[in-house]
Amino acid sequence: KNVSWVAETGGRATPVILNGRVYLNCRTPDDINDPVQKVHAREQVVCWDLKSGEDLWRDKFIVFQPVIPAPRVGWASMCGDQETGNVYMHSFGGLMRCYSPEGEIVW
């Protein structure tokens, strides 16, 4: 009864809350190296509205080391900068990214 909203997307990292938004870095539900559908496992950064749970934006990208079984994969928790509103992510595949609150890749 104390739950404001629920998301179908989840992960192993702790979400970060910054300026009324919730950010999470996690995997996508895509199957790893599916030869029939030619789908590769992907990671994603998801941003939700803190109050409503509305999906504001997602950035999906390919996992660079797809042979590692999903149960062994871990994601670092994101962090945020209160001054700029930017959030930072270190992916399973080794990417370091900085996102603006609107989901633009700063670097």
N, C-alpha and C positions, 0 to 999 in steps of 0.2 A: 503494500500500500504506500510505501515511501518512494517508489520508483517514478521518476518524471517521464522517462522515455527509455526505449531499448533499441539497440542497433543490431542488425543481423551480422555485421562485420565485427570481428574481435581479433585479438592477438595475444601474444605472450609478453609484449612490452606494456609498460604503464602509460596510459594516455596523459597528455599534458593539457592543462586548462590555462588559457591566456586570453584576456580581453573578451570574454563571452563566447569563446570558441573552444572546442575539444579537438585535439589532434592526436592521431595514432598512426604509427608505422607498423605494417603487418603484411602478410602474404595475401594474394588473391585466391579465390577458390579454383583457379585454373589447374588442370592436371599437369603434372610435370612431364614435359617432352612427349605429348600425345602425338604419335606419328600419323594417326588418321585425321584428326582435326588440325594438326600442325599448330598446336597451342603450346606455348612454353610457360613454365611457372613464372609468375610475376609478383613483384612486391608493389606496395602502394602506400601512399600517405593519404589519409582521409581527414577531412575537416568537417565537423558538425557544429551546428548552432547549439550552444550550451543549454538554452532554455527549452527549445522545441525539439532538438534532435534532428532537425532538418539537415540533410546531406548538402553541404555548401560546395565542396569540390573534392576531387580525387585526382591524384597523379599516379598512374600505373607505369611500371617499367619492368623490363625483363631481368630475371635473376641470372647473374653471370656464372654461377657455380651450381647448375641445376642437378648435378649428380648426387648431392648430399640429400639424404632422406629427410622429408619434412619434419619428423619427430625430433631430429637433431638440430634443427635450425633455431636460432634465437635472434631476437631483434633487440637492439639497444633502445631504451626509452628516449623519446625526443626531448628537447629542451627549448625554452623560449626566452626572448629578450623583451622585457617589459617596455623598454624605451622605444624600440623600433616596431615592436609587434611581430617581428620575424620569428620563425621557428626553425630549428636545426635538426637534421636527421642523419644518422649513420646507418646505412642499409646493411642487410645480410651480405650482399654482394660487394660491399666495400665502398659504396658511394658516400660522399659527404655532400649534403645539399642544404641550402638555405632557402626557405620559402617566405614570400610575403604573406600577409594575412589573406590576400585574395587568391593565393595558390600559384603565383608567378615564381619561377625559379630565379632567385637572385644570383646564385652561383652554385 
